[in-house]
Amino acid sequence: MTPVPTPANELQRLTALLRLKLFDTVPEAAFDALTRCLGRSAGVPIALISLVGADRQWFMCRIGLDATETPRAVSFCGHAICGVEPLIIANALDDPRFADNPLVLGPSHIRAYLGVPLITAEGFALGTLCAIDTAPRAWTPHDIATARDLAEVVIALIEARAFKAELGDSFAALAGMCKPRGVGTCA
């Protein structure tokens, strides 16, 4: 198994990931819907939104998988975040990076993987939107295009979520500066 590479901007990437406060959050319906859409479109048993941290990948959304996270050291997504193009694997047993991976040889039986990096406007790959099959497969241009399009929506939702949180923090700070002196006035 090839060790998971580290992106050149790893420190900044991890800082951005922490700032977004996405790890260990409760499921959100919009992300679940996008993940289900990818799974149905590609006809795969597993679809995930995976966030790649320093030592683990955590599944912000998961369809068809019970695990909530795996070690980064065995993650397919850890490889995918090192580029901007989708990571496409037709048969993991034929790929030297993954042939002896416990996710391939163990009960997950991953054979085919399509992962699109979730890249922020600042250029940081937070993780992936990925489709996984337990049988080898040739990913179609339709599969790849759909995964790319859905990944753009996922990152737009993540960034909108962050903007909403920042706006809420700014509003709270502004409200804290105003002290009622009377009806409709501020100090």
N, CA and C of each residue as an Amber inpcrd file, in Angstrom:
protein
   561
   0.8450000  -1.1720000   0.0000000   0.0000000   0.0000000   0.0000000
   0.8930000   1.2380000   0.0000000   0.6020000   2.1330000  -0.9050000
   1.3420000   3.3860000  -0.9950000   0.8840000   4.3170000   0.1240000
   1.8200000   4.9060000   0.8590000   1.4100000   5.8550000   1.9100000
   0.5910000   7.0100000   1.3290000  -0.3600000   7.4850000   2.1110000
  -1.1840000   8.6090000   1.6810000  -0.2970000   9.8470000   1.5960000
  -0.2740000  10.5030000   0.4430000   0.5620000  11.7000000   0.2980000
  -0.0160000  12.8790000   1.0870000   0.7990000  13.8740000   1.2890000
   0.3850000  15.0870000   1.9970000   0.3910000  16.2460000   1.0110000
  -0.7270000  16.9740000   0.9170000  -0.7460000  18.1340000   0.0170000
   0.2970000  19.1740000   0.4250000   0.7930000  19.9190000  -0.5270000
   1.8130000  20.9420000  -0.2560000   1.3070000  22.0140000   0.7080000
   0.0110000  22.2850000   0.6920000  -0.5680000  23.3190000   1.5380000
  -1.2750000  22.7220000   2.7640000  -0.7480000  21.6260000   3.2760000
  -1.4220000  20.8720000   4.3410000  -1.7710000  21.7090000   5.5690000
  -0.8550000  22.5110000   6.0570000  -1.1320000  23.2970000   7.2610000
  -2.2850000  24.2770000   7.0230000  -2.2530000  24.9740000   5.9120000
  -3.3190000  25.9180000   5.5930000  -4.6360000  25.1910000   5.3390000
  -4.5560000  24.0260000   4.6920000  -5.7420000  23.2200000   4.4130000
  -6.4090000  22.7880000   5.7160000  -5.6090000  22.2770000   6.6530000
  -6.1510000  21.8410000   7.9450000  -6.7180000  23.0140000   8.7300000
  -6.0630000  24.1710000   8.6500000  -6.5620000  25.3700000   9.3280000
  -7.9270000  25.7550000   8.7680000  -8.0620000  25.7200000   7.4530000
  -9.3460000  26.0430000   6.8240000 -10.4160000  25.0340000   7.2390000
 -10.0480000  23.7750000   7.2900000 -10.9920000  22.7300000   7.6840000
 -11.4660000  22.9390000   9.1230000 -10.5560000  23.2720000  10.0160000
 -10.9250000  23.5200000  11.4120000 -11.7900000  24.7700000  11.5490000
 -11.4510000  25.8050000  10.7920000 -12.2120000  27.0590000  10.8500000
 -13.6650000  26.8420000  10.4320000 -13.8940000  25.9250000   9.5150000
 -15.2480000  25.6720000   9.0220000 -16.1120000  24.8700000   9.9990000
 -15.4800000  24.2690000  10.9990000 -16.2060000  23.5250000  12.0480000
 -17.1720000  22.4850000  11.4640000 -16.6460000  21.6470000  10.5830000
 -17.4640000  20.6300000   9.9330000 -17.3280000  19.2540000  10.5790000
 -16.2100000  19.0040000  11.2460000 -15.9900000  17.6850000  11.8280000
 -16.9930000  17.3930000  12.9380000 -17.4710000  16.1610000  12.9470000
 -18.3420000  15.6500000  14.0090000 -19.6240000  16.4570000  14.1660000
 -20.1430000  16.9720000  13.0720000 -21.4150000  17.6880000  13.0920000
 -22.5550000  16.6970000  12.8720000 -23.7570000  17.1430000  13.1350000
 -24.9350000  16.2920000  12.9130000 -25.2490000  16.2760000  11.4190000
 -25.9210000  15.2220000  10.9610000 -26.2830000  15.1590000   9.5390000
 -27.1370000  16.3600000   9.1210000 -26.9380000  16.7890000   7.8880000
 -27.7120000  17.8930000   7.3300000 -28.3950000  17.3990000   6.0660000
 -29.6830000  17.6720000   5.9690000 -30.5200000  17.1240000   4.9030000
 -29.9990000  17.4400000   3.5000000 -29.5150000  18.6500000   3.2690000
 -29.0510000  19.0230000   1.9260000 -27.8520000  18.1780000   1.4970000
 -26.9190000  17.9610000   2.4150000 -25.7490000  17.1390000   2.0950000
 -26.1560000  15.6820000   1.8780000 -27.0760000  15.2050000   2.6990000
 -27.5760000  13.8320000   2.5310000 -28.2230000  13.6560000   1.1580000
 -29.0100000  14.6380000   0.7410000 -29.6990000  14.5530000  -0.5490000
 -28.7040000  14.5080000  -1.7090000 -27.6650000  15.3320000  -1.6410000
 -26.6610000  15.3380000  -2.7080000 -25.9080000  14.0100000  -2.7670000
 -25.6210000  13.4540000  -1.6110000 -24.9090000  12.1750000  -1.5590000
 -25.7870000  11.0520000  -2.1040000 -27.0570000  11.0500000  -1.7250000
 -27.9870000  10.0500000  -2.2650000 -28.0900000  10.1800000  -3.7830000
 -28.1280000  11.4170000  -4.2560000 -28.2270000  11.6580000  -5.6970000
 -27.0340000  11.0510000  -6.4390000 -25.8310000  11.2410000  -5.8980000
 -24.6510000  10.6450000  -6.5270000 -24.7460000   9.1220000  -6.5230000
 -25.1240000   8.5560000  -5.3870000 -25.2410000   7.1010000  -5.3030000
 -26.2340000   6.5380000  -6.3050000 -27.4090000   7.1740000  -6.4100000
 -28.4320000   6.7080000  -7.3660000 -27.9590000   6.8800000  -8.8020000
 -27.3890000   8.0390000  -9.0980000 -26.9570000   8.3240000 -10.4620000
 -25.8840000   7.3340000 -10.9290000 -24.9260000   7.0600000 -10.0560000
 -23.8350000   6.1520000 -10.4290000 -24.2160000   4.6820000 -10.2330000
 -25.2890000   4.4300000  -9.5130000 -25.7090000   3.0520000  -9.2670000
 -24.7360000   2.3020000  -8.3690000 -24.2550000   2.9900000  -7.3170000
 -23.2870000   2.3740000  -6.4070000 -23.9080000   2.1650000  -5.0280000
 -23.3740000   1.2100000  -4.2790000 -23.9120000   0.9690000  -2.9370000
 -23.4280000   1.9680000  -1.8870000 -22.3200000   2.6940000  -2.1680000
 -21.7400000   3.5970000  -1.1780000 -21.4510000   4.9510000  -1.8260000
 -21.8840000   6.0090000  -1.1440000 -21.5530000   7.3670000  -1.5580000
 -21.2840000   8.1640000  -0.2830000 -20.2660000   9.0270000  -0.3260000
 -19.8210000   9.7240000   0.8750000 -19.4350000  11.1660000   0.5900000
 -19.5800000  11.9970000   1.6240000 -18.8650000  13.2570000   1.6890000
 -17.8410000  13.0300000   2.7810000 -16.5860000  13.0060000   2.3920000
 -15.4870000  12.6840000   3.3010000 -14.6310000  13.9160000   3.5230000
 -14.3710000  14.2140000   4.7850000 -13.4810000  15.3140000   5.1430000
 -12.1920000  14.7170000   5.6680000 -11.0690000  15.1500000   5.1300000
  -9.7760000  14.5580000   5.4600000  -9.0460000  15.4440000   6.4610000
  -8.9370000  14.9450000   7.6940000  -8.2250000  15.6540000   8.7460000
  -6.7800000  15.2050000   8.8210000  -6.1060000  15.5830000   9.8930000
  -4.6900000  15.2530000  10.0580000  -4.4620000  13.7530000  10.1560000
  -5.3220000  13.0610000  10.9000000  -5.1320000  11.6240000  11.1300000
  -6.3150000  10.7560000  10.7410000  -7.4130000  11.3720000  10.3770000
  -8.6030000  10.5970000  10.0610000  -9.3800000  11.2500000   8.9430000
 -10.1790000  10.4120000   8.2970000 -11.1690000  10.9690000   7.3860000
 -12.5120000  10.7090000   8.0460000 -13.2980000  11.7610000   8.1440000
 -14.6010000  11.6790000   8.7890000 -15.6710000  11.8580000   7.7270000
 -16.7080000  11.0430000   7.8010000 -17.7600000  11.0750000   6.7950000
 -18.8720000  12.0210000   7.2370000 -18.8690000  13.2020000   6.6600000
 -19.8820000  14.2030000   6.9470000 -21.2550000  13.6820000   6.5330000
 -21.2520000  12.8790000   5.5010000 -22.4620000  12.2320000   5.0260000
 -22.0610000  10.8690000   4.4850000 -22.8700000   9.8750000   4.7620000
 -22.5490000   8.5340000   4.2650000 -23.8310000   7.7920000   3.9050000
 -23.8150000   7.1940000   2.7570000 -24.9020000   6.3700000   2.2760000
 -24.3130000   4.9910000   1.9970000 -24.8500000   3.9670000   2.6330000
 -24.4070000   2.6030000   2.3810000 -23.1870000   2.1620000   3.1630000
 -22.8180000   2.9150000   4.1900000 -21.6460000   2.5830000   4.9970000
 -21.9630000   2.8910000   6.4610000 -21.6610000   1.9510000   7.3420000
 -21.9320000   2.1570000   8.7650000 -20.8490000   2.9750000   9.4580000
 -19.6090000   2.8290000   9.0260000 -18.4950000   3.5260000   9.6750000
 -18.6710000   5.0360000   9.5380000 -18.3060000   5.7730000  10.5860000
 -18.3750000   7.2330000  10.5420000 -17.0340000   7.8570000  10.1770000
 -15.9590000   7.0530000  10.2600000 -14.6270000   7.5430000   9.9140000
 -13.6960000   6.3660000   9.7050000 -12.5520000   6.6550000   9.0980000
 -11.4670000   5.6760000   8.9660000 -10.1530000   6.4210000   9.1790000
  -9.0870000   5.6970000   9.4640000  -7.7840000   6.3700000   9.5610000
  -7.3950000   6.9720000   8.2030000  -6.8060000   8.1300000   8.2390000
  -6.3540000   8.7680000   7.0000000  -5.3500000   7.8770000   6.2760000
  -4.5600000   7.1350000   7.0290000  -3.4970000   6.3090000   6.4510000
  -4.0100000   5.2740000   5.4530000  -5.2790000   4.8990000   5.5350000
  -5.8280000   3.9110000   4.6030000  -6.8440000   4.5240000   3.6380000
  -7.0200000   5.8340000   3.7160000  -8.0890000   6.4850000   2.9430000
  -7.7430000   6.6420000   1.4700000  -8.7410000   6.4210000   0.6440000
  -8.6430000   6.7270000  -0.7730000  -8.7210000   8.2500000  -0.9470000
  -9.5840000   8.8680000  -0.1490000  -9.8050000  10.3120000  -0.2570000
  -8.5470000  11.1110000   0.0670000  -7.6860000  10.5640000   0.9400000
  -6.4220000  11.2200000   1.2450000  -5.5510000  11.3590000   0.0080000
  -5.6680000  10.4180000  -0.9130000  -4.9520000  10.5100000  -2.1930000
  -5.6340000  11.5410000  -3.1000000  -6.9730000  11.5240000  -3.0850000
  -7.7390000  12.3850000  -3.9960000  -7.5250000  13.8660000  -3.7130000
  -7.3180000  14.2400000  -2.4450000  -7.2010000  15.6710000  -2.1230000
  -5.8640000  16.2750000  -2.5510000  -4.9680000  15.4540000  -3.0550000
  -3.6660000  15.9630000  -3.5050000  -3.7100000  16.4930000  -4.9290000
  -4.8640000  16.4040000  -5.5560000  -5.0100000  16.9180000  -6.9090000
  -6.2930000  17.7030000  -7.0400000  -6.5330000  18.2050000  -8.2260000
  -7.7690000  18.9410000  -8.4830000  -8.7280000  18.1390000  -9.3540000
  -8.2080000  17.1260000  -9.9990000  -9.0290000  16.2740000 -10.8530000
  -9.5740000  15.1010000 -10.0410000 -10.6780000  14.5100000 -10.4900000
 -11.2120000  13.3520000  -9.7840000 -10.1900000  12.2080000  -9.7570000
 -10.1930000  11.4760000  -8.6560000  -9.4050000  10.2460000  -8.5550000
 -10.3270000   9.1290000  -9.0050000  -9.9260000   8.4380000 -10.0540000
 -10.7680000   7.4180000 -10.6690000 -10.0430000   6.0880000 -10.6180000
 -10.6560000   5.1170000  -9.9580000 -10.0760000   3.7810000  -9.8420000
 -11.1240000   2.7730000 -10.3000000 -10.8030000   2.0390000 -11.3460000
 -11.7320000   1.0510000 -11.8850000 -11.6870000  -0.2510000 -11.1010000
 -10.4850000  -0.6360000 -10.6450000 -10.3430000  -1.8590000  -9.8590000
  -9.1850000  -1.6720000  -8.8870000  -9.5090000  -1.5090000  -7.6310000
  -8.4910000  -1.2470000  -6.6120000  -7.4890000  -2.3860000  -6.4900000
  -7.8990000  -3.6080000  -6.8190000  -6.9710000  -4.7410000  -6.7570000
  -5.8690000  -4.6350000  -7.8020000  -6.1280000  -3.8850000  -8.8560000
  -5.1380000  -3.6930000  -9.9170000  -4.2970000  -2.4320000  -9.7290000
  -4.5840000  -1.6620000  -8.6900000  -3.8820000  -0.4090000  -8.4570000
  -2.8970000  -0.6050000  -7.3130000  -1.5850000  -0.4760000  -7.5620000
  -0.5920000  -0.7440000  -6.5140000  -0.7320000   0.1460000  -5.2770000
  -1.3550000   1.3070000  -5.4190000  -1.5710000   2.1680000  -4.2570000
  -2.5760000   1.5630000  -3.2740000  -3.4620000   0.7050000  -3.7700000
  -4.5790000   0.2350000  -2.9500000  -4.7470000  -1.2830000  -2.8740000
  -4.0060000  -2.0370000  -3.6640000  -4.2380000  -3.4830000  -3.7670000
  -4.1930000  -4.2030000  -2.4250000  -3.3330000  -3.7670000  -1.5010000
  -3.2610000  -4.4350000  -0.1930000  -3.8640000  -3.5880000   0.9310000
  -4.6860000  -2.6110000   0.5690000  -5.3440000  -1.7300000   1.5320000
  -6.3990000  -2.5230000   2.3080000  -6.4840000  -2.3470000   3.6290000
  -7.4950000  -3.0700000   4.4070000  -8.9300000  -2.7400000   3.9940000
  -9.1690000  -1.5780000   3.4000000 -10.5160000  -1.2590000   2.9220000
 -10.8580000  -2.0290000   1.6490000  -9.8370000  -2.5170000   0.9780000
 -10.0200000  -3.3340000  -0.2160000 -10.1060000  -4.8150000   0.1740000
  -9.1890000  -5.2380000   1.0180000  -9.1240000  -6.6480000   1.3980000
 -10.0880000  -7.0260000   2.5240000 -10.5050000  -6.0450000   3.3190000
 -11.3780000  -6.2970000   4.4560000 -12.8510000  -6.2440000   4.0810000
 -13.7060000  -6.1360000   5.1060000 -15.1470000  -6.2310000   4.8990000
 -15.7640000  -5.1330000   4.0310000 -15.0930000  -4.0210000   3.8570000
 -15.6390000  -2.9710000   2.9820000 -15.6140000  -3.3940000   1.5210000
 -14.6320000  -4.2090000   1.1440000 -14.5010000  -4.7500000  -0.2260000
 -14.5630000  -3.6680000  -1.2990000 -13.8890000  -2.5520000  -1.0630000
 -13.8650000  -1.4930000  -2.0720000 -13.1340000  -1.9980000  -3.3090000
 -13.7720000  -1.8610000  -4.4390000 -13.1380000  -2.2340000  -5.6950000
 -13.0030000  -1.0350000  -6.6210000 -14.0590000  -0.2190000  -6.7150000
 -14.0310000   0.9260000  -7.6210000 -14.2970000   2.1940000  -6.8210000
 -13.6020000   3.2540000  -7.1950000 -13.6900000   4.5170000  -6.4570000
 -13.6600000   5.6850000  -7.4350000 -14.5550000   6.6350000  -7.1950000
 -14.5680000   7.8910000  -7.9390000 -14.6950000   8.9900000  -6.8950000
 -13.6380000   9.7810000  -6.7140000 -13.6430000  10.8410000  -5.7100000
 -13.2930000  12.1830000  -6.3210000 -14.1710000  13.1490000  -6.1120000
 -13.9400000  14.5020000  -6.6120000 -13.5410000  15.3750000  -5.4310000
 -12.3720000  16.0090000  -5.4850000 -11.9450000  16.8770000  -4.3840000
 -12.9210000  18.0400000  -4.1730000 -13.1770000  18.3270000  -2.8980000
 -14.0160000  19.4680000  -2.5190000 -13.0740000  20.6350000  -2.2370000
 -12.9140000  21.5080000  -3.2190000 -11.9210000  22.5760000  -3.1530000
 -12.5970000  23.9140000  -2.8890000 -12.1430000  24.5790000  -1.8260000
 -12.6990000  25.8790000  -1.4630000 -12.2670000  26.9500000  -2.4420000
 -12.8850000  28.1240000  -2.3150000 -12.5090000  29.2620000  -3.1620000
 -11.0470000  29.6400000  -2.9580000 -10.5070000  29.3720000  -1.7390000
  -9.0950000  29.6720000  -1.4610000  -8.1570000  28.6020000  -2.0180000
  -8.7110000  27.5120000  -2.5510000  -7.8890000  26.4670000  -3.1440000
  -7.5270000  25.3280000  -2.2160000  -8.2470000  25.1650000  -1.1080000
  -7.9500000  24.0830000  -0.1570000  -8.9090000  22.9150000  -0.3620000
  -8.3530000  21.7330000  -0.5700000  -9.1640000  20.5240000  -0.7170000
  -9.5060000  19.9980000   0.6730000 -10.7700000  20.1300000   1.0460000
 -11.2230000  19.7190000   2.3740000 -11.4230000  18.2210000   2.4720000
 -11.8070000  17.6240000   1.3800000 -12.1260000  16.1960000   1.3350000
 -12.6600000  15.8820000  -0.0480000 -13.5920000  14.9400000  -0.1000000
 -14.1380000  14.5520000  -1.3970000 -15.6240000  14.2510000  -1.3140000
 -16.2470000  14.2930000  -2.4560000 -17.5400000  13.6540000  -2.6750000
 -17.1700000  12.4240000  -3.4770000 -17.5170000  11.2470000  -2.9580000
 -17.0660000  10.0510000  -3.6580000 -18.1480000   8.9920000  -3.7900000
 -18.0030000   8.2070000  -4.8420000 -18.8550000   7.0630000  -5.1230000
 -17.9680000   5.8240000  -5.0650000 -18.4730000   4.7840000  -4.4120000
 -17.6750000   3.5720000  -4.2050000 -18.5030000   2.3560000  -4.5990000
 -17.8630000   1.4460000  -5.3110000 -18.5310000   0.1990000  -5.6870000
 -17.7530000  -0.9750000  -5.1160000 -18.4510000  -2.0580000  -4.8720000
 -17.8260000  -3.2760000  -4.3500000 -17.4790000  -4.2370000  -5.4760000
 -17.6650000  -3.7980000  -6.6940000 -17.2720000  -4.5720000  -7.8700000
 -16.4710000  -3.6600000  -8.7850000 -15.5110000  -4.2210000  -9.5290000
 -14.7840000  -3.3850000 -10.4880000 -15.7620000  -2.7830000 -11.4930000
 -15.4470000  -1.6000000 -11.9630000 -16.3230000  -0.9550000 -12.9370000
 -15.5600000   0.1100000 -13.7170000 -16.0240000   0.3570000 -14.8950000
 -15.5120000   1.4710000 -15.6920000 -16.4480000   2.6420000 -15.4240000
 -15.9110000   3.7130000 -14.8670000 -16.7220000   4.8970000 -14.5890000
 -17.0240000   5.5930000 -15.9110000 -18.2660000   5.9310000 -16.1340000
 -18.6700000   6.5570000 -17.3970000 -18.4310000   8.0620000 -17.3440000
 -18.3720000   8.6980000 -18.5130000 -18.2900000  10.1610000 -18.5210000
 -19.4650000  10.7930000 -17.7540000 -20.6380000  10.1650000 -17.8320000
 -21.8060000  10.6560000 -17.0850000 -21.5570000  10.5850000 -15.5780000
 -21.0020000   9.4650000 -15.0950000 -20.6840000   9.3200000 -13.6650000
 -19.7460000  10.4390000 -13.2050000 -18.7110000  10.6620000 -13.9930000
 -17.6890000  11.6530000 -13.6300000 -18.2680000  13.0660000 -13.6680000
 -19.0210000  13.3910000 -14.7120000 -19.6130000  14.7270000 -14.8310000
 -20.6170000  14.9770000 -13.7030000 -21.4190000  13.9880000 -13.3810000
 -22.3980000  14.1440000 -12.3020000 -21.6880000  14.3510000 -10.9690000
 -20.6470000  13.5620000 -10.7090000 -19.8990000  13.7120000  -9.4570000
 -19.2600000  15.0960000  -9.3720000 -18.7130000  15.5850000 -10.4730000
 -18.1110000  16.9360000 -10.4960000 -19.1650000  18.0090000 -10.1790000
 -20.3060000  17.9070000 -10.8450000 -21.3590000  18.9010000 -10.6430000
 -21.8620000  18.8870000  -9.1990000 -22.0900000  17.7070000  -8.6630000
 -22.5720000  17.6040000  -7.2910000 -21.5190000  18.0870000  -6.2930000
 -20.2470000  17.8390000  -6.5840000 -19.1730000  18.3270000  -5.7060000
 -19.1610000  19.8560000  -5.6740000 -19.4390000  20.5010000  -6.8060000
 -19.5170000  21.9650000  -6.8280000 -20.6400000  22.4590000  -5.9220000
 -21.7640000  21.7390000  -5.9160000 -22.8800000  22.1280000  -5.0560000
 -22.5160000  21.8980000  -3.5910000 -21.8460000  20.7840000  -3.2960000
 -21.4240000  20.5000000  -1.9170000 -20.5180000  21.6170000  -1.4100000
 -19.5250000  22.0120000  -2.1820000 -18.6010000  23.0430000  -1.7030000
 -19.3310000  24.3890000  -1.6000000 -20.2650000  24.6640000  -2.4850000
 -21.0500000  25.8990000  -2.3830000 -21.8690000  25.9050000  -1.0890000
 -22.4470000  24.7680000  -0.7340000 -23.2000000  24.6710000   0.5260000
 -22.2890000  24.8280000   1.7430000 -21.1100000  24.2340000   1.6730000
 -20.1560000  24.3690000   2.7820000 -19.7730000  25.8330000   2.9620000
 -19.4860000  26.5090000   1.8610000 -19.0920000  27.9110000   1.9520000
 -20.2590000  28.8010000   2.3750000 -21.4750000  28.4790000   1.9380000
 -22.6510000  29.2430000   2.3700000 -22.8890000  29.0410000   3.8660000
 -22.6810000  27.8260000   4.3280000 -22.8120000  27.5120000   5.7570000
 -21.8040000  28.3360000   6.5740000 -20.5780000  28.4400000   6.0670000
 -19.5440000  29.2230000   6.7550000 -19.8960000  30.7050000   6.7510000
 -20.4050000  31.1990000   5.6230000 -20.7870000  32.6120000   5.5310000
 -21.9100000  32.9140000   6.5090000 -22.8840000  32.0260000   6.5860000
 -24.0040000  32.2050000   7.5130000 -23.4940000  32.2590000   8.9570000
 -22.5510000  31.3830000   9.2970000 -21.9870000  31.3750000  10.6550000
 -21.2330000  32.6790000  10.9290000 -20.4480000  33.1550000   9.9590000
 -19.7050000  34.4110000  10.1270000 -20.6620000  35.5920000  10.2610000
 -21.7080000  35.5690000   9.4580000 -22.6980000  36.6330000   9.5210000
 -23.3720000  36.6480000  10.8870000 -23.7010000  35.4660000  11.3900000
 -24.2990000  35.3670000  12.7190000 -23.3690000  35.8940000  13.7890000
 -22.0670000  35.5620000  13.6960000 -21.0840000  36.0620000  14.6600000
 -20.9550000  37.5820000  14.5720000 -20.9430000  38.1170000  13.3560000
 -20.8320000  39.5630000  13.1670000 -22.0650000  40.2700000  13.7070000
 -23.2250000  39.6950000  13.4670000 -24.4620000  40.2880000  13.9580000
 -24.4850000  40.2840000  15.4850000 -24.0480000  39.1810000  16.0880000
 -24.0050000  39.1050000  17.5520000 -23.0530000  40.1570000  18.1210000
 -21.9140000  40.3500000  17.4810000 -20.9540000  41.3640000  17.9420000
 -21.5450000  42.7610000  17.8120000 -22.2040000  43.0160000  16.7040000
 -22.8310000  44.3130000  16.4890000 -23.9360000  44.5410000  17.5140000
 -24.7380000  43.5400000  17.7570000 -25.8180000  43.6570000  18.7360000
 -25.2590000  43.9060000  20.1310000 -24.1030000  43.3190000  20.4180000
 -23.4830000  43.5130000  21.7240000 -22.9740000  44.9320000  21.9250000
 -22.6930000  45.6220000  20.8280000 -22.2130000  47.0090000  20.9260000
 -23.3580000  47.9830000  21.2020000 -24.5420000  47.5630000  20.8780000
 -25.7010000  48.4330000  21.0910000 -26.3150000  48.1430000  22.4430000
 -26.4550000  49.1920000  23.2380000 -27.0910000  49.0610000  24.5470000
 -28.3190000  49.9530000  24.5490000 -29.4390000  49.3540000  24.7500000
 -30.6730000  50.1630000  24.7070000 -30.6490000  51.2880000  25.7400000
 -30.9290000  52.5120000  25.2910000 -31.0580000  53.6780000  26.1880000
 -32.5300000  54.0310000  26.2960000 -33.2050000  53.6330000  25.3490000
 -34.6240000  53.8910000  25.2830000 -35.1410000  53.1650000  24.0650000
 -36.3590000  53.2990000  23.7990000 -36.9350000  52.5960000  22.6600000
 -36.3030000  53.1110000  21.3650000 -35.7450000  52.1830000  20.5840000
 -35.2170000  52.5090000  19.2650000 -33.9070000  53.2850000  19.2470000
 -33.1830000  53.3680000  20.3470000 -31.9050000  54.0870000  20.3210000
 -30.7850000  53.1770000  20.7950000 -29.5990000  53.4980000  20.3630000
 -28.3940000  52.7720000  20.7930000 -27.3940000  53.7730000  21.3500000
 -26.5320000  53.2840000  22.2380000 -25.5040000  54.1560000  22.8450000
 -24.4860000  54.5390000  21.8100000
